[in-house]
Each structure stands twice: as structure tokens, then as C-alpha cells.
Amino acid sequence: MQEPTFQDILLAQKQIRPYLARTPLHSYPALNDLLGTTVYVKHENYQPVGAFKVRGGVNLISQLSSEERARGVISASTGNHGQSVAYASRLFGVKAIIIVPEQANPGKVAAMRGMGAEVIHYGANFDEAREHCEEMARQHGYRYIHSGNEPLLIAGVGTYALEMLEEQPGLQVIFVPVGGGSGASGVCLVAKTINPAIRVIGVQAEASPAAYTSWRQRNLVSAPNHTAAEGLATGTAFELPQAILRPRLDEFLLVSEQEIKQATLWMLERAHTLSEGAGAAALAGAYKLRAQLQNQRVSIVCSGANASLESLRQVLAI
């Protein structure tokens, strides 16, 4: 696989512009007080599917060949990637099949079906769903869309980092949540091209640390996958994002389930915004490093808003 370039991200920005609006970058006094510095929230939770992944889906599916469109696409997802594929497939008239774990977020499943995708439940977790998806792709000839190992996906999601630095070119630190790593890869490619001094810090759930452990060991590994934050719930690392992150990511943090819940509550209380667990993880990471952030211009990526009602009940109960 070829790593996407900064030029690919510029092309992706042009490709998706007719279909997706820019998302806001806002600063909130109450969050500034919490972290002790100026912090900007990139609201990817305002996307039409409630998450950043849609940028990659539109960029990739808009560029499928006629033969690939005729075959149809298939992908595995805990929800947000699947919604991205479903949304873009509907835009461009492509049949989409999404494989989700048996206990997938029902709201995300309903959204995928509402956008015309066929949704199949399989397996106890994302990795079992992904393996079944790959077997179906081999058997039926569908165009398989991996959630991380796709240059056009990474180029597409990288466009939100372009927007951040166009609006606030003085940013010094960017915290970004990491599941498979496509979003963090896009941020690294943009930030390190525009200003190598910008620190990019990845944040992953300690209950699902595959990408973190792989980055630390500089080798692809599997790890337990038990986080309740669906967007962070991957048990294996992905080759392409890891190849991009190894030389570019400045730091990688793990946060606990309790820290993710607390950050979700802070997003509600202090930024008046709904965030799913993955979307609040960047705030959890920034809070963990708040002593290092004084007098710096910081941004956190709120990657998604697709929280289940049950997860919100748990957050409000803390």
C-alpha cells in the first residue's frame, strides 16, 4: 500500500467539498479553565453521520471504478466506519453490506440501515466481524473496504486537520483519539507537513491497546479488546496507519474507561456537546497532560457523537 501524501489530502478536500460542509472549531471558557490553557474542539461530531469517518467514505467511494461500483462494497465496523460507507454508497448509488458485531450499538445499526446498507450481525467483537467480512468479500467478489488500510480513507479524514490549521494556524498540540488510527494518521500527515513543531498526541483506551502497543513495539500486535468506547474497540493494529504513525506521532497515551466517561460528561457540561466515548477520549488525554500544556494552544478532536442511550446513562450516573 502506498502511504497517502499531503497532496492526496489536498485533492481529497476538493473531492469531498461538494458533499460535506466544514465542521466548527470552537473554544469554550469552561474547558479552558479545566485544562488551564486555550483549547479548541474540532467538532467532527457535527458530521451528517455524527462522526469524522464520513470524509474518508465519500473520498473513497466517489473514486471507485465503474466495475467496483457494479460489484458493490463490503466492510466491517462497530458503527461509525459503517455509517460512513453506507452514507457515501447511497450518495453514489453503490450497494453496501456492513458486518457488525452481535452487540453493535443499535442506534448506529439503525442509521446504517436507514441509509440503505444491508447490515449483518456476526461475532462477539469487531475482529470477528472483520474476519467474516473478509471471507464474504473473497467468496462473492465485493470490493472490500478496510477501516484502516485504505489510502483514500486516510486522505479523506485528513481533511479535518487541514480545516483546523486553516482556522487556527498557531495550534501547538493536537490530541486525537485512536482506534485503528486512520484519523491520527491524517492529522500527522497534515500537521507535520505544515509545521513539524506541532505535537500530535494519540489517545487510546487502555482496555483496547492494540494500536498503542504496536506503536510502542514498532511491530503489529494483537491485544485484548474490552473497551466500551466502540470507536476505540480494535483488537489488532493496522499496517498502513502504523506505518504513518511510527515516524510522525509524538506521543501516545492510554486512558481508562472511567477517564473516558468523565471526559464525556465534561463535554456535555463544559462544551454543551454530545460526544461518544471515542469522541471524548482526546479530552481525557489532554486532561492527563494538563500540567504540560500551560500557555500552549491546544486542540482536541471530538471524533463522533454516536453514543448509545445506555452509555449516556452510565456517564450521567458517575
C-alpha positions in Angstrom: 0.0 0.0 0.0 1.2 3.5 -0.9 1.0 6.0 2.0 -1.2 8.9 1.1 0.6 12.2 0.7 -0.2 15.8 1.7 -1.1 16.4 -1.9 -3.6 13.5 -1.7 -5.2 15.2 1.3 -5.5 18.5 -0.7 -7.1 16.5 -3.5 -9.5 14.8 -1.1 -10.5 18.2 0.2 -11.6 19.2 -3.3 -13.3 15.8 -3.8 -15.5 15.9 -0.7 -16.3 19.7 -0.7 -19.5 19.3 -2.8 -20.9 16.8 -0.3 -19.7 17.7 3.2 -19.6 21.1 4.9 -16.7 22.3 7.1 -17.1 21.4 10.8 -16.7 24.1 13.5 -13.6 24.6 15.7 -14.7 26.2 18.9 -13.1 27.2 22.2 -15.1 27.0 25.4 -14.1 29.0 28.6 -15.1 26.2 30.9 -12.8 23.7 29.0 -10.0 26.3 29.0 -10.4 26.5 32.8 -10.4 22.7 33.1 -7.1 22.4 31.2 -5.5 25.6 32.2 -4.9 26.8 28.7 -6.6 27.7 25.4 -8.2 24.6 23.9 -10.2 24.3 20.6 -12.6 21.5 19.9 -12.8 20.2 16.4 -16.5 19.2 16.1 -16.5 16.1 13.8 -19.5 15.1 15.9 -21.4 17.6 13.7 -21.0 15.5 10.6 -24.2 14.2 8.9 -23.4 10.7 10.2 -22.2 12.0 13.6 -18.5 11.1 13.0 -15.3 12.0 11.1 -15.2 8.8 9.1 -17.6 10.1 6.5 -14.9 12.2 5.0 -13.0 9.1 4.1 -16.0 7.2 2.9 -17.0 10.0 0.5 -13.4 10.4 -0.8 -13.0 6.6 -1.5 -16.4 5.7 -2.9 -16.6 8.7 -5.1 -13.4 7.4 -6.8 -14.4 3.8 -7.3 -14.2 2.4 -10.8 -17.5 1.5 -12.6 -16.5 -2.1 -12.2 -16.1 -1.8 -8.5 -19.4 0.1 -8.1 -21.1 -2.7 -10.0 -19.7 -5.3 -7.7 -20.8 -3.5 -4.5 -18.8 -2.8 -1.4 -18.5 -4.6 1.9 -16.9 -3.6 5.2 -16.8 -4.4 8.9 -17.5 -1.8 11.6 -18.5 -1.2 15.1 -20.6 1.6 13.7 -19.0 4.9 12.5 -17.0 3.5 9.7 -20.0 1.5 8.6 -22.2 4.6 8.6 -19.5 6.4 6.5 -19.6 3.6 3.9 -23.4 3.5 3.9 -23.7 7.3 3.6 -21.2 7.5 0.7 -22.6 4.4 -1.0 -26.1 6.0 -1.0 -24.7 9.2 -2.5 -23.1 7.4 -5.4 -25.6 4.6 -6.0 -23.5 1.7 -4.7 -24.7 -1.4 -2.9 -23.2 -1.6 0.6 -23.0 -4.5 3.0 -21.8 -3.8 6.6 -20.8 -6.6 9.0 -21.1 -5.5 12.7 -20.6 -7.4 16.0 -23.6 -9.1 17.5 -23.8 -6.4 20.3 -23.3 -3.4 18.0 -24.7 0.0 19.0 -28.4 -0.3 17.9 -28.6 3.4 17.0 -25.6 3.1 14.6 -27.1 -0.1 13.1 -30.4 1.7 12.6 -28.6 4.6 10.9 -26.8 2.3 8.5 -30.0 0.5 7.5 -31.7 3.8 7.2 -29.1 4.8 4.6 -29.8 1.7 2.6 -27.0 -0.6 3.7 -27.5 -4.3 4.3 -26.3 -4.9 7.9 -25.3 -8.4 9.0 -24.5 -9.2 12.7 -21.6 -11.5 13.3 -19.2 -12.3 16.1 -18.6 -11.1 19.6 -16.4 -8.2 18.6 -15.0 -6.1 15.7 -12.2 -8.5 14.9 -14.6 -11.5 14.5 -16.9 -9.3 12.3 -13.9 -8.2 10.2 -12.7 -11.8 9.6 -16.2 -12.8 8.5 -16.4 -9.7 6.2 -13.1 -10.6 4.6 -14.3 -14.1 3.9 -17.6 -12.8 2.3 -15.6 -10.5 0.1 -13.5 -13.4 -1.1 -16.5 -15.6 -1.8 -18.7 -13.0 -3.5 -16.2 -10.6 -5.1 -17.4 -7.5 -3.3 -15.0 -4.5 -3.1 -13.7 -4.8 0.5 -13.2 -1.5 2.3 -10.8 -2.0 5.2 -11.4 0.5 8.0 -7.7 1.5 8.2 -5.6 0.1 5.3 -7.1 2.4 2.7 -5.1 5.3 1.4 -8.2 7.2 0.2 -9.9 6.8 3.5 -6.9 8.3 5.4 -6.6 11.1 2.8 -10.3 11.9 3.3 -10.2 12.0 7.1 -7.0 14.1 7.0 -9.1 17.0 5.6 -10.4 17.8 9.0 -6.8 18.6 10.1 -6.4 20.9 7.1 -9.5 22.8 8.3 -8.1 23.0 11.9 -4.9 24.6 10.8 -6.5 26.9 8.2 -8.7 28.3 11.0 -6.1 28.2 13.8 -2.6 28.1 12.2 -1.0 28.7 15.6 -2.0 25.4 17.1 0.8 23.8 19.0 -0.6 20.5 20.3 -3.4 18.3 18.8 -4.9 15.4 20.7 -6.6 12.8 18.5 -8.4 9.5 19.5 -7.1 6.3 18.1 -8.9 3.1 17.3 -7.4 1.8 14.1 -5.5 5.0 13.6 -6.9 6.5 10.3 -7.8 9.8 11.9 -4.5 10.1 13.8 -2.6 9.3 10.5 -4.4 12.0 8.7 -3.6 14.6 11.4 0.1 13.5 11.4 0.4 13.9 7.7 -1.1 17.3 7.7 0.4 18.7 10.8 4.0 17.5 10.1 3.9 18.9 6.6 2.6 22.3 7.6 4.6 22.7 10.8 6.8 19.9 12.1 6.9 21.5 15.5 3.2 20.7 16.1 2.9 17.9 18.7 0.4 15.2 17.7 -0.7 13.0 20.6 -2.7 9.9 20.1 -5.2 8.7 22.8 -6.4 5.1 23.0 -8.4 3.1 25.6 -6.3 1.1 27.9 -8.9 -1.7 27.7 -8.1 -2.0 23.9 -4.5 -1.0 23.4 -3.5 -2.8 20.2 -2.5 0.3 18.2 -0.7 1.8 21.3 1.3 -1.4 21.9 2.1 -1.8 18.2 3.4 1.8 18.1 5.5 1.3 21.2 6.9 -2.0 20.0 7.2 -0.9 16.3 5.6 -4.1 15.3 2.0 -5.1 14.5 0.5 -6.9 17.5 -2.9 -8.0 18.8 -4.2 -7.1 22.3 -7.3 -7.6 24.5 -10.3 -5.6 23.2 -12.7 -4.8 26.0 -13.4 -1.0 25.9 -17.0 0.1 25.8 -15.9 3.0 23.5 -16.9 1.5 20.2 -14.8 3.8 18.1 -11.7 2.7 20.0 -12.6 -1.0 20.1 -10.0 -2.8 17.9 -8.0 -5.8 18.9 -5.4 -5.7 16.1 -3.3 -3.0 14.7 -3.5 -2.0 11.0 -0.4 -1.9 8.8 -0.9 1.4 6.9 -1.8 3.7 9.9 1.0 2.2 11.9 3.5 2.9 9.1 2.3 6.5 9.0 2.2 7.0 12.8 5.6 5.4 13.7 7.8 8.3 12.4 5.3 11.1 13.0 3.2 10.6 16.2 4.9 12.5 19.0 3.3 10.7 21.9 0.7 8.0 22.6 -1.5 7.8 25.8 -3.8 5.3 27.3 -6.9 6.3 29.2 -9.1 4.3 31.5 -12.8 3.6 31.0 -13.6 5.9 33.9 -11.5 8.7 32.4 -13.4 8.3 29.1 -16.7 8.5 30.9 -15.6 11.6 32.9 -14.4 13.3 29.7 -17.8 12.6 28.1 -19.5 14.2 31.0 -17.2 17.2 30.8 -18.0 17.6 27.1 -21.7 17.7 28.0 -21.2 20.1 30.9 -18.5 22.4 29.7 -18.8 22.4 25.9 -22.5 21.7 25.6 -21.9 19.0 23.1 -22.8 15.3 22.8 -19.8 13.0 22.4 -19.5 9.3 22.3 -16.7 7.6 24.3 -14.2 7.8 21.4 -15.0 11.4 20.8 -14.3 12.3 24.4 -11.0 10.3 24.6 -8.9 13.2 23.3 -10.2 15.4 26.2 -9.3 12.6 28.6 -5.8 12.6 27.2 -5.4 16.3 27.3 -6.6 16.4 31.0 -4.0 13.8 31.8 -1.2 16.0 30.4 -2.7 19.3 31.5 0.4 20.3 33.6 2.4 20.2 30.4 0.0 22.3 28.3 0.1 25.6 30.1 0.4 28.6 27.8 0.0 26.4 24.7 -2.7 26.5 22.0 -4.3 23.1 22.1 -6.9 21.3 20.0 -8.8 18.2 20.8 -10.7 16.2 18.1 -14.2 15.3 19.1 -14.4 12.4 16.5 -18.0 11.4 17.0 -21.4 11.8 18.8 -23.0 8.4 18.3 -23.4 7.4 21.9 -25.9 4.8 22.8 -28.6 5.6 25.4 -27.1 3.0 27.8 -23.6 4.6 27.6 -25.1 8.0 28.3 -27.0 6.6 31.3 -23.7 5.3 32.7 -22.0 8.7 32.1 -24.7 10.6 33.8 -24.5 8.2 36.8 -20.9 9.0 37.6 
